[in-house]
Structure formats: structure tokens, C-alpha cells
Amino acid sequence: MAKGDAANTVELLHNRREMLRLLALTPVAVACAPDAKPASADAAASDSARGSPDGSTPDSSSADVPTAEVPTAEVTAEVAPAPCTKVGANAAISHGPISGGSTATSVRLAVRLSGPAKVQFRLLAKGGGAPIDSECGLAQESDDFSVVVLATGLVAATEYAVTPIIDDAAIPERAIYTRTFSPAGTSTEFSFVFGSCCRYDDQGTASTTMGKTFELVEKLPEKPWFFAQAGDWTYPDYAFVKQVGKDANGNNYTVFPAEIAKAWRRKLTDKYPIRKVLAAMPLAHIWDDHDFAENNAHQAVTGSQSARMAAFRRYLPAFDLPGGDLGAWQRFSVGHCDFFLVDMRSQRTDVKAAILKEKQADGTFKYSLKEPAGHTMLGQTQLKWLIEGLKTSKALWKIVILPVEINPRYDVLMQESLKLGIGLLIEAIGDSWSGYPSERTQLLDLHTSGAVKNMVFLTGDAHMGAMAQRDASCPPIFMSANLDIDQAPIMDFLVQFNIDPKPIWPQWFQDSTGENTIGRVRVVTAPSQQLVFEAWGHSGQVLHSMTVPAQI
């Protein structure tokens, strides 16, 4: 973001009260046709999987437990106009609003209410101009009173104040900010923040610094354009069964529709400081294991994939979902950057199938890694989408957001784990790309062959922060995986076994005493094209930064 834009952002924040007053005073123009078609076919088809939204937990002994599904349909999720008229049931906003799915001319807006009502939003651009009304939607019990609508006809690269309008009444006290992005291909300076592993925990097991990184965002030198949340958002599996994630019958929370609804409400609660970020900028989100289903989750875990995807569409203003019910992978563009949000849970096979345990003559066991046929992290549909997308992208920067670690130097952890013969440790390390090396090689070959320049990996999952610069074997990597969860002792484990962690993370890594961090990425165009990685600690300081020059 240029200095002038930063100054305008500050001015916008100072004028927030006046903007919201204008939004509240402007008459509401209803732009919904009463005979408009209902929600999109893929969302309607999943209604049967949504279940009761009342938040109660069914008795697991009598629940109808669905088996894991691997859908084959591929559709693009769209926000369709819905027939809506004033309901008059005095519904209030219980969660949100939040924004996301931004393009250069549109944005998606989501909110959950306490009951049925007509929902619409009014947007007012920074600097004034005529307000713009979104499409309207209808909060219904079948969707847990959640609504996602589309606002179009917006100005590119512009920040907007957004006021929700419920049953034709403006609610200025629940106003938020959102923004559009620069058109694809334009050289644009901006910044964004990202990270994973954040635990709003009402059970007393969260970090003592819970939420501090989110409070930090509003103090950054310039306002980020969006927040990319890369999974493990509130750990709903551990909220379902504390520190275990599954009930006595081996079922995770996604078996029960009511628990899925409760999990999304926890994510969007006002009680957790992440709300400050969601109210200030658009969201981009992809899940990881704990919010997908359970620890080290894969496609064959209990629960319904169609129900998980239905909830993803119901509560989240996501980008288009080209995989339909196959998974939640997404792509979007900001100026001369293409972003790929990769779903690393919906289609992956179980890493345990690749771990061989052979009894030796002396009675001990030898462990090794051998990938069976069909062993996959992404599934063939998503892998093809990602590789083709990277190869054909005309953007300068290709920024791939991977919820789990892809660093090939991480394999030293796998080799040490196999040598030690500790099954649980092998599975934990194998949950990263070290357990799926063949598919990882296909992605890294794009870099090593020179087929794709300026590819960047942003990763999470490992409960720590780290950076590695581009080299001949791998693109640059920035891990930001401890938004407000206690540090993992991964680096301590290496030292314990006399393994130097420096070659794994040559530029920077955190040990178990490090601060909680949020990653900030600055896209710089002058005097030269580059990315600047910054790890901001919860104390408000940059713990480490790294500059990645563009390959021209």
C-alpha cells in the first residue's frame, strides 16, 4: 500500500462514526425480485445433510452415523439471489457480519441471526459517493438463520463501510469494513496477514496470550487488505470432546449436524478477539485437520463430507469452490498476485497406509515409509487444478497457502522418527508433506524445472513460526502457525537428538519459548518487485523479516 493510501485509511477510521451515520440515515432500496430463484442447486442438494441447527448434541449411541464420502460432482459454488420480504419476527444479529470472496468489483457478506428475517447490506465507499445495496437474502431455520449475499457494482481497490439491514432496519452498531481488490494483472502495493492454529477455548486450555495477535492487527503500520486464516480455527473437535476430539464410539463432531453448527458459531463469536480482524477486512479461509474433522484427519474419517461442505458454504463468504463437495479449495487474485487456497484434508488418504512396520530377527521392529498406489495429499482433481493453475497463471507472484508443512528439509524429522520407531510420532510427522513425498515432488518440480517462477508457500499447522529463503530445491516458505496456541517443541526435539535445526529453517525458526505470531506479507513494487515476510509477535514487535526478490 502506498503512503497516500495508508493516510487515507487512517482518515477513514477517524471518520467512521460519520460514515455509519450516513449509512443509517440513507433510505433502504429493496432490490430483490419476489419471484427470484432459490439458492444454488449444490447448496439445495445438501439441505438433507444439514440437520438440526438448535445446538443440541444428539445421543451418539442412537445417532445415524454416516460413512465418509468421496463425492464426484464438480460444481462452482455461487451466491444466488433469494426471494425475500420483511418477516417481522424481531430477529437480531447473533454472529457477524463478516466479508470475503472479494474481487475487483464485488464482495460476499455473511451474517447469522437469532431468527427468520430479510437480510441486506448497504456499502459506502471511502471518500463518499452513492451507497450501494447488496442482494438480499432470507435467514431461515433450515440454514441455521445464516445468510451469504453478494454485493456487486463496486469500485476496484476501494475500502467500504458496510451496514447490515435486517427487515429493512439499518443496524449501524454492527457495521464492518470490507474492500475490493485491484484488477488482476495490475501492479499493486498492498499487505495482508495470515496464520493458523487459533483457539478460542472456553475450557481453560488456551494459551495465556489468547487473542493478542488479533489485537495487534489494528496497530500495524498500514491496514492489511485481507486476513487469510489457514486452518485449525478454534479446534472444534476438542470442544466436542476435550483434548480427544472423538467420542467413545470413535465419532468426531462432524457426524452430528448440530455439532457442526455449534462449531461455526464458536468461530464467529463476538467473545473471541478474532472478531476485531473479521470486522475490519475481508476473510480468506481454508480448513485444516481440527476444524475439518479431527486430529490428522483424512477423507475416511467419520462424518459427512457433504455436510461439512454445506456448512462451509452456509456460514462463510468464500471464493468460488470449483471442487463442489469434493473440497474447499479456492483461487483469487489481487493485482499481480494469484492466490491458491489448498484443501489438504478432504481428499487425502491416511498416512498410516504408507508406514510399514516389519518385525526383525531380534524381535524389534523396523519402520519405513512406502507410498501405496493412490496415496495422495490433494486428490487427483485438486492436484490437477493446482498444477495447471500455477503453470497458466499470468500473475507475477503465485502465492500458495498450504495448511500443512511442505518444506522438504523437514524429512530429517521423518527419518529420525522412523529410526526411533515411535508410531504416534511417525504419524504426526507424516501428517505433513513428508508423508506424501511423491505428490510433493510434483509441486516442487514446477520450481526446480523453472516452469513456474515466483511461487511462494505460506504454511501452518506446526504450532510455530519459521522462514526459509528460496533455493534451488524449494520456493521460499513462511510458516505462521501459532496465532494464539502454545508453541510446539519441534525444534527442542531436534536438539534433543543432536539434529541441527538451522539447515531446516536457514533464515529463522522459533523454539518452544517463542511468542505467538501473526504473519504479515507486504507486496512491494518499487524500487523493485519483492515480497517482504514479517513475523509479528504478540508483544507488538517484528521478530524476524525476510525479503524475497522477484525472479524477472
TORLUM-19288 format. One record per residue (C-alpha): chain; residue number from 1; residue in one letter; x, y negated, z negated. Coordinates in steps of 0.05 Angstrom, whole numbers, plus 5000, padded with zeros to 4 digits. Example, Ala and Ser with C-alpha at 12.3 -4.5 7.8 and 13.67 -1.06 7.14 Angstrom:
! residues 2
> chain; n; res; east; north; up
> A; 1; A; 5246; 5090; 4844
> A; 2; S; 5273; 5021; 4857
END
This chain:
! residues 552
> chain; n; res; east; north; up
> A; 1; M; 5000; 5000; 5000
> A; 2; A; 5027; 4931; 5018
> A; 3; K; 5036; 4878; 4965
> A; 4; G; 4978; 4838; 4991
> A; 5; D; 4932; 4899; 4985
> A; 6; A; 4955; 4911; 4914
> A; 7; A; 4939; 4839; 4896
> A; 8; N; 4870; 4845; 4928
> A; 9; T; 4858; 4908; 4887
> A; 10; V; 4874; 4871; 4823
> A; 11; E; 4827; 4815; 4844
> A; 12; L; 4773; 4867; 4859
> A; 13; L; 4779; 4896; 4789
> A; 14; H; 4774; 4826; 4759
> A; 15; N; 4711; 4813; 4799
> A; 16; R; 4680; 4880; 4783
> A; 17; R; 4624; 4851; 4740
> A; 18; E; 4602; 4802; 4794
> A; 19; M; 4603; 4856; 4847
> A; 20; L; 4560; 4902; 4805
> A; 21; R; 4512; 4845; 4790
> A; 22; L; 4503; 4832; 4865
> A; 23; L; 4493; 4906; 4878
> A; 24; A; 4439; 4910; 4824
> A; 25; L; 4403; 4848; 4850
> A; 26; T; 4401; 4869; 4923
> A; 27; P; 4334; 4900; 4942
> A; 28; V; 4337; 4974; 4958
> A; 29; A; 4321; 4991; 5030
> A; 30; V; 4299; 5063; 5037
> A; 31; A; 4328; 5096; 5099
> A; 32; C; 4300; 5166; 5092
> A; 33; A; 4252; 5196; 5142
> A; 34; P; 4198; 5234; 5104
> A; 35; D; 4199; 5289; 5156
> A; 36; A; 4275; 5298; 5157
> A; 37; K; 4301; 5369; 5157
> A; 38; P; 4321; 5401; 5091
> A; 39; A; 4393; 5417; 5071
> A; 40; S; 4441; 5452; 5117
> A; 41; A; 4429; 5525; 5135
> A; 42; D; 4490; 5551; 5099
> A; 43; A; 4470; 5517; 5034
> A; 44; A; 4398; 5541; 5040
> A; 45; A; 4421; 5612; 5053
> A; 46; S; 4459; 5612; 4987
> A; 47; D; 4398; 5589; 4945
> A; 48; S; 4385; 5660; 4923
> A; 49; A; 4454; 5664; 4891
> A; 50; R; 4446; 5600; 4850
> A; 51; G; 4404; 5628; 4794
> A; 52; S; 4381; 5592; 4732
> A; 53; P; 4411; 5524; 4721
> A; 54; D; 4390; 5517; 4648
> A; 55; G; 4459; 5531; 4620
> A; 56; S; 4439; 5593; 4581
> A; 57; T; 4483; 5655; 4582
> A; 58; P; 4449; 5719; 4604
> A; 59; D; 4458; 5782; 4564
> A; 60; S; 4517; 5815; 4600
> A; 61; S; 4490; 5884; 4584
> A; 62; S; 4427; 5872; 4625
> A; 63; A; 4455; 5826; 4678
> A; 64; D; 4454; 5847; 4751
> A; 65; V; 4528; 5847; 4765
> A; 66; P; 4544; 5834; 4838
> A; 67; T; 4606; 5862; 4870
> A; 68; A; 4659; 5818; 4901
> A; 69; E; 4640; 5796; 4971
> A; 70; V; 4682; 5782; 5033
> A; 71; P; 4635; 5743; 5078
> A; 72; T; 4648; 5740; 5152
> A; 73; A; 4608; 5678; 5173
> A; 74; E; 4647; 5616; 5192
> A; 75; V; 4609; 5551; 5189
> A; 76; T; 4624; 5478; 5175
> A; 77; A; 4591; 5450; 5113
> A; 78; E; 4554; 5386; 5128
> A; 79; V; 4514; 5337; 5086
> A; 80; A; 4445; 5334; 5119
> A; 81; P; 4391; 5282; 5106
> A; 82; A; 4338; 5307; 5059
> A; 83; P; 4265; 5286; 5054
> A; 84; C; 4259; 5243; 4992
> A; 85; T; 4208; 5199; 4959
> A; 86; K; 4205; 5170; 4890
> A; 87; V; 4189; 5223; 4838
> A; 88; G; 4177; 5181; 4776
> A; 89; A; 4199; 5232; 4725
> A; 90; N; 4246; 5184; 4689
> A; 91; A; 4308; 5225; 4705
> A; 92; A; 4375; 5197; 4680
> A; 93; I; 4445; 5208; 4705
> A; 94; S; 4479; 5264; 4666
> A; 95; H; 4543; 5273; 4706
> A; 96; G; 4579; 5228; 4755
> A; 97; P; 4574; 5197; 4804
> A; 98; I; 4637; 5218; 4840
> A; 99; S; 4661; 5207; 4911
> A; 100; G; 4702; 5247; 4961
> A; 101; G; 4704; 5273; 5032
> A; 102; S; 4727; 5204; 5055
> A; 103; T; 4741; 5188; 5128
> A; 104; A; 4755; 5122; 5162
> A; 105; T; 4681; 5106; 5166
> A; 106; S; 4645; 5149; 5115
> A; 107; V; 4646; 5177; 5045
> A; 108; R; 4607; 5230; 5007
> A; 109; L; 4576; 5215; 4940
> A; 110; A; 4552; 5264; 4887
> A; 111; V; 4513; 5259; 4822
> A; 112; R; 4476; 5304; 4774
> A; 113; L; 4412; 5282; 4739
> A; 114; S; 4371; 5304; 4679
> A; 115; G; 4311; 5319; 4722
> A; 116; P; 4280; 5310; 4791
> A; 117; A; 4287; 5243; 4826
> A; 118; K; 4303; 5209; 4891
> A; 119; V; 4377; 5192; 4896
> A; 120; Q; 4412; 5139; 4938
> A; 121; F; 4474; 5095; 4933
> A; 122; R; 4490; 5023; 4951
> A; 123; L; 4560; 5005; 4973
> A; 124; L; 4591; 4936; 4973
> A; 125; A; 4659; 4925; 5006
> A; 126; K; 4716; 4889; 4973
> A; 127; G; 4712; 4818; 4997
> A; 128; G; 4637; 4819; 5005
> A; 129; G; 4593; 4829; 5065
> A; 130; A; 4525; 4862; 5072
> A; 131; P; 4513; 4922; 5026
> A; 132; I; 4506; 4990; 5058
> A; 133; D; 4458; 5043; 5035
> A; 134; S; 4475; 5117; 5036
> A; 135; E; 4428; 5171; 5059
> A; 136; C; 4380; 5191; 5005
> A; 137; G; 4372; 5259; 4973
> A; 138; L; 4326; 5293; 4924
> A; 139; A; 4350; 5322; 4858
> A; 140; Q; 4315; 5388; 4849
> A; 141; E; 4317; 5443; 4797
> A; 142; S; 4339; 5494; 4849
> A; 143; D; 4404; 5454; 4856
> A; 144; D; 4413; 5441; 4781
> A; 145; F; 4389; 5370; 4797
> A; 146; S; 4454; 5356; 4834
> A; 147; V; 4456; 5317; 4899
> A; 148; V; 4510; 5303; 4951
> A; 149; V; 4495; 5250; 5003
> A; 150; L; 4533; 5216; 5059
> A; 151; A; 4546; 5142; 5068
> A; 152; T; 4566; 5122; 5139
> A; 153; G; 4580; 5059; 5179
> A; 154; L; 4636; 5037; 5131
> A; 155; V; 4697; 4996; 5147
> A; 156; A; 4764; 5033; 5151
> A; 157; A; 4816; 5026; 5096
> A; 158; T; 4768; 4989; 5051
> A; 159; E; 4751; 4996; 4978
> A; 160; Y; 4677; 4996; 4958
> A; 161; A; 4638; 4988; 4894
> A; 162; V; 4583; 5040; 4891
> A; 163; T; 4519; 5034; 4851
> A; 164; P; 4472; 5094; 4843
> A; 165; I; 4399; 5082; 4856
> A; 166; I; 4353; 5131; 4821
> A; 167; D; 4279; 5130; 4841
> A; 168; D; 4290; 5061; 4872
> A; 169; A; 4321; 5032; 4809
> A; 170; A; 4394; 5010; 4810
> A; 171; I; 4438; 5036; 4753
> A; 172; P; 4497; 4987; 4752
> A; 173; E; 4526; 5014; 4687
> A; 174; R; 4541; 5079; 4724
> A; 175; A; 4576; 5045; 4783
> A; 176; I; 4641; 5073; 4810
> A; 177; Y; 4693; 5055; 4862
> A; 178; T; 4710; 5093; 4925
> A; 179; R; 4746; 5078; 4990
> A; 180; T; 4752; 5096; 5063
> A; 181; F; 4817; 5117; 5094
> A; 182; S; 4858; 5089; 5151
> A; 183; P; 4842; 5118; 5220
> A; 184; A; 4883; 5179; 5239
> A; 185; G; 4948; 5162; 5273
> A; 186; T; 4956; 5092; 5245
> A; 187; S; 5019; 5076; 5206
> A; 188; T; 4995; 5061; 5136
> A; 189; E; 5027; 5050; 5069
> A; 190; F; 4988; 5079; 5011
> A; 191; S; 4996; 5123; 4950
> A; 192; F; 4957; 5179; 4918
> A; 193; V; 4962; 5220; 4855
> A; 194; F; 4956; 5296; 4846
> A; 195; G; 4964; 5352; 4797
> A; 196; S; 4934; 5415; 4768
> A; 197; C; 4923; 5450; 4702
> A; 198; C; 4879; 5404; 4661
> A; 199; R; 4840; 5429; 4603
> A; 200; Y; 4781; 5393; 4573
> A; 201; D; 4775; 5441; 4515
> A; 202; D; 4723; 5435; 4460
> A; 203; Q; 4752; 5497; 4427
> A; 204; G; 4813; 5463; 4399
> A; 205; T; 4866; 5497; 4442
> A; 206; A; 4884; 5440; 4488
> A; 207; S; 4948; 5400; 4487
> A; 208; T; 4953; 5344; 4436
> A; 209; T; 4964; 5297; 4495
> A; 210; M; 4899; 5318; 4529
> A; 211; G; 4876; 5266; 4579
> A; 212; K; 4935; 5219; 4570
> A; 213; T; 4958; 5226; 4643
> A; 214; F; 4889; 5205; 4667
> A; 215; E; 4890; 5143; 4624
> A; 216; L; 4958; 5128; 4655
> A; 217; V; 4930; 5124; 4726
> A; 218; E; 4897; 5056; 4716
> A; 219; K; 4964; 5028; 4693
> A; 220; L; 5003; 5048; 4756
> A; 221; P; 5037; 4992; 4796
> A; 222; E; 4985; 5000; 4852
> A; 223; K; 4919; 5034; 4855
> A; 224; P; 4921; 5103; 4887
> A; 225; W; 4876; 5116; 4946
> A; 226; F; 4853; 5184; 4920
> A; 227; F; 4865; 5238; 4869
> A; 228; A; 4880; 5309; 4892
> A; 229; Q; 4862; 5359; 4837
> A; 230; A; 4897; 5425; 4855
> A; 231; G; 4861; 5474; 4811
> A; 232; D; 4853; 5501; 4740
> A; 233; W; 4805; 5445; 4724
> A; 234; T; 4780; 5455; 4652
> A; 235; Y; 4794; 5531; 4652
> A; 236; P; 4721; 5552; 4653
> A; 237; D; 4739; 5625; 4646
> A; 238; Y; 4770; 5612; 4578
> A; 239; A; 4709; 5570; 4558
> A; 240; F; 4667; 5632; 4576
> A; 241; V; 4709; 5679; 4532
> A; 242; K; 4762; 5643; 4493
> A; 243; Q; 4834; 5659; 4516
> A; 244; V; 4810; 5722; 4550
> A; 245; G; 4766; 5698; 4607
> A; 246; K; 4725; 5762; 4614
> A; 247; D; 4671; 5794; 4572
> A; 248; A; 4671; 5864; 4543
> A; 249; N; 4647; 5892; 4609
> A; 250; G; 4703; 5860; 4648
> A; 251; N; 4659; 5806; 4679
> A; 252; N; 4684; 5735; 4689
> A; 253; Y; 4639; 5675; 4685
> A; 254; T; 4622; 5674; 4760
> A; 255; V; 4580; 5736; 4751
> A; 256; F; 4528; 5693; 4717
> A; 257; P; 4496; 5634; 4755
> A; 258; A; 4482; 5596; 4690
> A; 259; E; 4555; 5600; 4671
> A; 260; I; 4576; 5573; 4739
> A; 261; A; 4530; 5513; 4728
> A; 262; K; 4559; 5502; 4658
> A; 263; A; 4629; 5505; 4686
> A; 264; W; 4617; 5449; 4736
> A; 265; R; 4583; 5407; 4683
> A; 266; R; 4645; 5414; 4640
> A; 267; K; 4688; 5389; 4698
> A; 268; L; 4645; 5327; 4707
> A; 269; T; 4631; 5309; 4635
> A; 270; D; 4640; 5238; 4611
> A; 271; K; 4674; 5265; 4548
> A; 272; Y; 4739; 5281; 4585
> A; 273; P; 4785; 5224; 4608
> A; 274; I; 4789; 5252; 4679
> A; 275; R; 4724; 5214; 4686
> A; 276; K; 4764; 5149; 4689
> A; 277; V; 4800; 5174; 4751
> A; 278; L; 4738; 5202; 4784
> A; 279; A; 4702; 5135; 4774
> A; 280; A; 4760; 5096; 4805
> A; 281; M; 4776; 5133; 4870
> A; 282; P; 4755; 5190; 4916
> A; 283; L; 4770; 5262; 4897
> A; 284; A; 4801; 5318; 4938
> A; 285; H; 4796; 5386; 4903
> A; 286; I; 4815; 5458; 4914
> A; 287; W; 4808; 5511; 4861
> A; 288; D; 4860; 5559; 4832
> A; 289; D; 4851; 5623; 4792
> A; 290; H; 4819; 5599; 4728
> A; 291; D; 4766; 5556; 4760
> A; 292; F; 4755; 5604; 4818
> A; 293; A; 4740; 5663; 4770
> A; 294; E; 4795; 5687; 4722
> A; 295; N; 4869; 5691; 4710
> A; 296; N; 4908; 5715; 4771
> A; 297; A; 4843; 5720; 4810
> A; 298; H; 4836; 5752; 4878
> A; 299; Q; 4779; 5769; 4926
> A; 300; A; 4760; 5833; 4890
> A; 301; V; 4746; 5804; 4821
> A; 302; T; 4676; 5807; 4794
> A; 303; G; 4627; 5753; 4814
> A; 304; S; 4595; 5729; 4878
> A; 305; Q; 4636; 5691; 4929
> A; 306; S; 4573; 5662; 4960
> A; 307; A; 4551; 5637; 4891
> A; 308; R; 4619; 5605; 4879
> A; 309; M; 4618; 5570; 4946
> A; 310; A; 4546; 5548; 4937
> A; 311; A; 4566; 5513; 4872
> A; 312; F; 4627; 5483; 4906
> A; 313; R; 4581; 5450; 4957
> A; 314; R; 4527; 5433; 4906
> A; 315; Y; 4570; 5393; 4857
> A; 316; L; 4629; 5369; 4898
> A; 317; P; 4632; 5315; 4952
> A; 318; A; 4682; 5357; 4991
> A; 319; F; 4710; 5350; 5061
> A; 320; D; 4683; 5396; 5115
> A; 321; L; 4690; 5470; 5097
> A; 322; P; 4709; 5506; 5162
> A; 323; G; 4712; 5574; 5128
> A; 324; G; 4640; 5573; 5104
> A; 325; D; 4632; 5624; 5048
> A; 326; L; 4700; 5654; 5064
> A; 327; G; 4733; 5600; 5023
> A; 328; A; 4741; 5527; 5005
> A; 329; W; 4800; 5506; 5049
> A; 330; Q; 4795; 5435; 5077
> A; 331; R; 4833; 5385; 5120
> A; 332; F; 4832; 5309; 5123
> A; 333; S; 4873; 5252; 5150
> A; 334; V; 4897; 5186; 5122
> A; 335; G; 4934; 5144; 5173
> A; 336; H; 4995; 5181; 5198
> A; 337; C; 4987; 5237; 5146
> A; 338; D; 4948; 5302; 5155
> A; 339; F; 4929; 5338; 5090
> A; 340; F; 4914; 5412; 5083
> A; 341; L; 4879; 5437; 5020
> A; 342; V; 4893; 5512; 5018
> A; 343; D; 4848; 5562; 4983
> A; 344; M; 4895; 5614; 4952
> A; 345; R; 4842; 5656; 4916
> A; 346; S; 4781; 5671; 4959
> A; 347; Q; 4815; 5718; 5009
> A; 348; R; 4878; 5742; 4973
> A; 349; T; 4888; 5815; 4958
> A; 350; D; 4911; 5840; 4890
> A; 351; V; 4986; 5834; 4880
> A; 352; K; 4985; 5898; 4838
> A; 353; A; 4976; 5937; 4903
> A; 354; A; 5047; 5914; 4923
> A; 355; I; 5081; 5933; 4858
> A; 356; L; 5109; 6003; 4858
> A; 357; K; 5125; 6040; 4793
> A; 358; E; 5168; 6101; 4802
> A; 359; K; 5190; 6148; 4746
> A; 360; Q; 5264; 6163; 4746
> A; 361; A; 5301; 6226; 4727
> A; 362; D; 5319; 6198; 4659
> A; 363; G; 5246; 6184; 4643
> A; 364; T; 5250; 6109; 4654
> A; 365; F; 5210; 6072; 4707
> A; 366; K; 5236; 6032; 4766
> A; 367; Y; 5194; 5975; 4793
> A; 368; S; 5197; 5947; 4863
> A; 369; L; 5156; 5904; 4910
> A; 370; K; 5130; 5934; 4974
> A; 371; E; 5073; 5900; 5011
> A; 372; P; 5020; 5948; 5037
> A; 373; A; 4983; 5938; 5103
> A; 374; G; 4935; 5880; 5098
> A; 375; H; 4970; 5848; 5038
> A; 376; T; 4952; 5775; 5042
> A; 377; M; 4950; 5710; 5003
> A; 378; L; 4906; 5669; 5050
> A; 379; G; 4869; 5719; 5094
> A; 380; Q; 4876; 5720; 5169
> A; 381; T; 4823; 5668; 5184
> A; 382; Q; 4853; 5616; 5137
> A; 383; L; 4925; 5632; 5156
> A; 384; K; 4909; 5622; 5230
> A; 385; W; 4873; 5557; 5213
> A; 386; L; 4933; 5531; 5174
> A; 387; I; 4988; 5551; 5222
> A; 388; E; 4950; 5525; 5283
> A; 389; G; 4932; 5461; 5246
> A; 390; L; 5005; 5448; 5228
> A; 391; K; 5030; 5464; 5298
> A; 392; T; 4979; 5419; 5333
> A; 393; S; 4979; 5362; 5283
> A; 394; K; 4999; 5296; 5315
> A; 395; A; 5010; 5264; 5247
> A; 396; L; 5079; 5244; 5224
> A; 397; W; 5071; 5278; 5156
> A; 398; K; 5038; 5346; 5145
> A; 399; I; 5023; 5349; 5071
> A; 400; V; 5002; 5419; 5048
> A; 401; I; 4970; 5424; 4979
> A; 402; L; 4982; 5495; 4952
> A; 403; P; 4954; 5512; 4884
> A; 404; V; 5009; 5563; 4871
> A; 405; E; 5085; 5560; 4878
> A; 406; I; 5116; 5574; 4946
> A; 407; N; 5190; 5558; 4930
> A; 408; P; 5230; 5617; 4960
> A; 409; R; 5284; 5607; 4907
> A; 410; Y; 5231; 5629; 4857
> A; 411; D; 5245; 5701; 4879
> A; 412; V; 5301; 5705; 4828
> A; 413; L; 5246; 5707; 4775
> A; 414; M; 5212; 5765; 4811
> A; 415; Q; 5277; 5804; 4817
> A; 416; E; 5292; 5794; 4743
> A; 417; S; 5221; 5815; 4724
> A; 418; L; 5226; 5878; 4766
> A; 419; K; 5292; 5894; 4733
> A; 420; L; 5263; 5885; 4664
> A; 421; G; 5204; 5929; 4681
> A; 422; I; 5152; 5888; 4644
> A; 423; G; 5088; 5899; 4683
> A; 424; L; 5050; 5837; 4659
> A; 425; L; 5109; 5792; 4673
> A; 426; I; 5117; 5822; 4743
> A; 427; E; 5043; 5809; 4758
> A; 428; A; 5049; 5737; 4731
> A; 429; I; 5108; 5721; 4775
> A; 430; G; 5077; 5759; 4833
> A; 431; D; 5016; 5714; 4829
> A; 432; S; 5059; 5662; 4865
> A; 433; W; 5082; 5669; 4937
> A; 434; S; 5139; 5714; 4911
> A; 435; G; 5087; 5769; 4910
> A; 436; Y; 5068; 5755; 4983
> A; 437; P; 5135; 5744; 5017
> A; 438; S; 5115; 5764; 5088
> A; 439; E; 5060; 5713; 5094
> A; 440; R; 5104; 5660; 5061
> A; 441; T; 5157; 5673; 5115
> A; 442; Q; 5106; 5657; 5169
> A; 443; L; 5096; 5588; 5139
> A; 444; L; 5170; 5575; 5124
> A; 445; D; 5188; 5596; 5196
> A; 446; L; 5150; 5534; 5220
> A; 447; H; 5202; 5493; 5184
> A; 448; T; 5264; 5534; 5196
> A; 449; S; 5250; 5540; 5271
> A; 450; G; 5237; 5466; 5278
> A; 451; A; 5166; 5479; 5304
> A; 452; V; 5136; 5433; 5251
> A; 453; K; 5174; 5372; 5226
> A; 454; N; 5159; 5333; 5163
> A; 455; M; 5119; 5388; 5129
> A; 456; V; 5114; 5377; 5053
> A; 457; F; 5089; 5424; 4999
> A; 458; L; 5053; 5398; 4937
> A; 459; T; 5043; 5455; 4887
> A; 460; G; 5013; 5471; 4819
> A; 461; D; 4995; 5529; 4773
> A; 462; A; 5061; 5539; 4735
> A; 463; H; 5047; 5490; 4677
> A; 464; M; 5109; 5447; 4691
> A; 465; G; 5136; 5394; 4737
> A; 466; A; 5193; 5403; 4787
> A; 467; M; 5222; 5377; 4853
> A; 468; A; 5265; 5407; 4908
> A; 469; Q; 5291; 5368; 4968
> A; 470; R; 5284; 5392; 5040
> A; 471; D; 5339; 5440; 5062
> A; 472; A; 5349; 5490; 5119
> A; 473; S; 5306; 5544; 5086
> A; 474; C; 5247; 5504; 5059
> A; 475; P; 5209; 5438; 5064
> A; 476; P; 5210; 5390; 5005
> A; 477; I; 5169; 5413; 4945
> A; 478; F; 5137; 5373; 4889
> A; 479; M; 5104; 5413; 4833
> A; 480; S; 5057; 5375; 4786
> A; 481; A; 5024; 5429; 4745
> A; 482; N; 5016; 5404; 4674
> A; 483; L; 4966; 5347; 4675
> A; 484; D; 4949; 5358; 4602
> A; 485; I; 4965; 5430; 4585
> A; 486; D; 5024; 5454; 4543
> A; 487; Q; 5088; 5467; 4580
> A; 488; A; 5104; 5538; 4604
> A; 489; P; 5170; 5567; 4580
> A; 490; I; 5191; 5589; 4650
> A; 491; M; 5257; 5552; 4650
> A; 492; D; 5271; 5576; 4579
> A; 493; F; 5260; 5647; 4604
> A; 494; L; 5313; 5638; 4658
> A; 495; V; 5364; 5611; 4608
> A; 496; Q; 5350; 5669; 4561
> A; 497; F; 5371; 5718; 4615
> A; 498; N; 5431; 5676; 4637
> A; 499; I; 5399; 5652; 4702
> A; 500; D; 5416; 5581; 4721
> A; 501; P; 5351; 5545; 4738
> A; 502; K; 5387; 5489; 4775
> A; 503; P; 5391; 5527; 4842
> A; 504; I; 5317; 5540; 4839
> A; 505; W; 5298; 5466; 4828
> A; 506; P; 5361; 5428; 4850
> A; 507; Q; 5332; 5359; 4841
> A; 508; W; 5291; 5364; 4777
> A; 509; F; 5253; 5411; 4731
> A; 510; Q; 5221; 5409; 4663
> A; 511; D; 5236; 5456; 4605
> A; 512; S; 5186; 5473; 4551
> A; 513; T; 5195; 5406; 4516
> A; 514; G; 5176; 5363; 4576
> A; 515; E; 5119; 5313; 4578
> A; 516; N; 5053; 5324; 4612
> A; 517; T; 5057; 5293; 4681
> A; 518; I; 5016; 5270; 4740
> A; 519; G; 5048; 5268; 4808
> A; 520; R; 5047; 5205; 4849
> A; 521; V; 5066; 5204; 4923
> A; 522; R; 5080; 5138; 4959
> A; 523; V; 5076; 5137; 5034
> A; 524; V; 5126; 5084; 5057
> A; 525; T; 5131; 5056; 5128
> A; 526; A; 5184; 5001; 5122
> A; 527; P; 5241; 4993; 5128
> A; 528; S; 5238; 5068; 5147
> A; 529; Q; 5186; 5123; 5145
> A; 530; Q; 5192; 5163; 5080
> A; 531; L; 5155; 5194; 5022
> A; 532; V; 5172; 5178; 4950
> A; 533; F; 5155; 5231; 4898
> A; 534; E; 5146; 5205; 4827
> A; 535; A; 5132; 5247; 4765
> A; 536; W; 5098; 5202; 4715
> A; 537; G; 5100; 5226; 4643
> A; 538; H; 5042; 5214; 4595
> A; 539; S; 5085; 5163; 4559
> A; 540; G; 5079; 5117; 4620
> A; 541; Q; 5149; 5127; 4648
> A; 542; V; 5174; 5157; 4714
> A; 543; L; 5211; 5219; 4691
> A; 544; H; 5240; 5232; 4760
> A; 545; S; 5233; 5207; 4831
> A; 546; M; 5257; 5235; 4898
> A; 547; T; 5256; 5203; 4967
> A; 548; V; 5241; 5246; 5028
> A; 549; P; 5262; 5213; 5093
> A; 550; A; 5222; 5228; 5156
> A; 551; Q; 5252; 5272; 5210
> A; 552; I; 5243; 5230; 5272
END
